Amino acid sequence: MRDKEILEARLSETTVNHSVWALINKFDQPATAVVTRSNANEVVEVAQDVVQDLMKCLDVDFCGMEKDSSEDPYFDPTGTVAHKTIERSLSLLNEAIVLDPTLKENLNLDLLERISEIPSEKIQSLVSDLVPERSDEVAKVQSSLAKNTEGKSRTQLLLNMSKDKKLDRSEMVNLLQKTFSESDAYTVINVLESLPKFNLNEDELARTTVYLCRFKVDGYEHNWKAVKKNVEKVFADFSKICNE
Amino acid sequence: MKKMMTAALLSSALLTQATFASEKPRNKMLDKMMYTINQEVKVKGPVFRDQSSKEERNQYGTDMVRLILKRAHLKAQKYLEVDDTQAYYAFMTLALTVPLQEGLYIQYRGVQADVCNVDANSGELIKKAGETTHANFVTYLMGGEKPFIVPCEKIDSKKELTQIIRGYDGSDLSVMQVSVRWHFDDFLANKKFEDTVQTLDYGINHLMNGFEPVYRNIGDYKCIGSGGLFKKKKVDYINLIRGIWAGKYNSGSIAKTCRFAELNSEYKHHDKGFEKNLNKVLDFNGVIGSGGDLDFKLADDVSLAVKEVVANLKDKTNNRTNLDKLIAE
């Protein structure tokens, strides 16, 4: 059976027969080419149905995706057809919201909260882009993202938070501090590569970057070098913070 | 991204004699490793002609390696920005090795002979790789107003054919051997196979998606990062290169990074093959390739740049006059 048919067996008949499912599978067409104001409403509904159904099988058996054969070692557990279909659905969802922002009210926030737990940087970044602005309603989704994101998706979340005028800035700074003190080196350095974009003031820089000193003593020299060089682009006094 | 299974055979292949007086000799093993491209499609990038002179074949190799160095530099330069030259040269070495391992440094082949493979070009061959792979082949490679691949009856073999390299079962495509089953959403959907630069960028980007997280969280990979409480922590950059190919590129996951170091790995032969090609790069002395008429004597400027990459990796130096000149062109 083809991967598409395997996925369709996990979706409702209504979804599979819907025109939006066909648009989701037109990977050679960007979201901007297939989502219009007239179909945006349907896109929001069907794309979320697809994601909801695929979420159920993803953890069980990658929705039935398997390697080609035992001779072929290739299998990406965060890049299966189910993952790519979820990414595509979220992209279309995003485009629909851009075209008609009132459709934000139709977002299934419980679903977005659950999707943000999928260990995929691409999927988490797309969820983050769907809820860029703080409100009481999306707080749980953003909280889940803050807990689960790593690497590029953590950077994307922080960037969205830094641009959010409705968000208390201290929330972004606190998450930055938490990232610097607890996250793995890959996540920390990925965030640091975007540090100039957060526009931190001197006080914020001093408060947050002190947590990076752990890389001087705990980690490998190449990571400490990357931490130092990236911070010093925006904070010349960093060397004093870690007694360099 | 699977290994070219016939690389060992090709490495000892010589130009064969022509069957007819009018036919130029060619490397007949390559005939079995190609899809023939629709003659209405114009591809972008150097074209390897095994029927051409040694000088022209060497020029092809020079052009391909020059492209690889330039494209890999764009991804790797962030390491130079933080003074991490070892990471930079490790990534550059990885980028030089993978297209040799995967596609013998060949993306497109130009040939004057009736060599269109009927089973390959009809999609019959790729059926053996599975229904999804076949479906993707039909949709993305044989579909559209101007299909990339057409059945052989639509090919005029009196004119030069342009071909693209494929894996033995047709399921991997291009010099980076990108999987037709798994990489449909971007590589196939956006027709990156029509352009050598886009193909290289796709593969190099995939390598970096493995390189960076492994390199930064190196303590999780005992086959690459060593040291403990009282010993200085070290990175084995050669093992890093081997690990990224074994894990992210060949297995699809960085969780398999240390596969090459496992004594009882069922994919030992894959990793041994990669090690051989890595050693070709590390021992580079002007000529590189998969052997015989698929060896390329690189022009001086590119040759010197490759030697700088390798020497800097081995000696932990950063002498890059020739590399910088090449990149700036």
Chai-1 contact restraints between the chains, C-beta under 6 A:
chainA,res_idxA,chainB,res_idxB,connection_type,confidence,min_distance_angstrom,max_distance_angstrom,comment,restraint_id
A,R2,B,E131,contact,1.0,0.0,6.0,A-B,restraint_1
A,R2,B,T132,contact,1.0,0.0,6.0,A-B,restraint_2
A,R2,B,A135,contact,1.0,0.0,6.0,A-B,restraint_3
A,D3,B,T132,contact,1.0,0.0,6.0,A-B,restraint_4
A,F27,B,D185,contact,1.0,0.0,6.0,A-B,restraint_5
A,F27,B,A189,contact,1.0,0.0,6.0,A-B,restraint_6
A,D28,B,A189,contact,1.0,0.0,6.0,A-B,restraint_7
A,D68,B,G130,contact,1.0,0.0,6.0,A-B,restraint_8
A,P73,B,N250,contact,1.0,0.0,6.0,A-B,restraint_9
A,P73,B,S251,contact,1.0,0.0,6.0,A-B,restraint_10
A,P73,B,Y267,contact,1.0,0.0,6.0,A-B,restraint_11
A,Y74,B,G252,contact,1.0,0.0,6.0,A-B,restraint_12
A,F75,B,G252,contact,1.0,0.0,6.0,A-B,restraint_13
A,D76,B,G252,contact,1.0,0.0,6.0,A-B,restraint_14
A,D76,B,S253,contact,1.0,0.0,6.0,A-B,restraint_15
A,P77,B,S253,contact,1.0,0.0,6.0,A-B,restraint_16
A,K84,B,D185,contact,1.0,0.0,6.0,A-B,restraint_17
A,D184,B,N217,contact,1.0,0.0,6.0,A-B,restraint_18
A,A185,B,R216,contact,1.0,0.0,6.0,A-B,restraint_19
A,A185,B,N217,contact,1.0,0.0,6.0,A-B,restraint_20
A,Y186,B,P213,contact,1.0,0.0,6.0,A-B,restraint_21
A,Y186,B,R216,contact,1.0,0.0,6.0,A-B,restraint_22
A,Y186,B,N217,contact,1.0,0.0,6.0,A-B,restraint_23
A,I189,B,R216,contact,1.0,0.0,6.0,A-B,restraint_24
A,Y220,B,I218,contact,1.0,0.0,6.0,A-B,restraint_25
A,Y220,B,K233,contact,1.0,0.0,6.0,A-B,restraint_26
A,H222,B,D84,contact,1.0,0.0,6.0,A-B,restraint_27
A,K225,B,V82,contact,1.0,0.0,6.0,A-B,restraint_28
A,K225,B,D84,contact,1.0,0.0,6.0,A-B,restraint_29
A,A226,B,V82,contact,1.0,0.0,6.0,A-B,restraint_30
A,K229,B,V82,contact,1.0,0.0,6.0,A-B,restraint_31
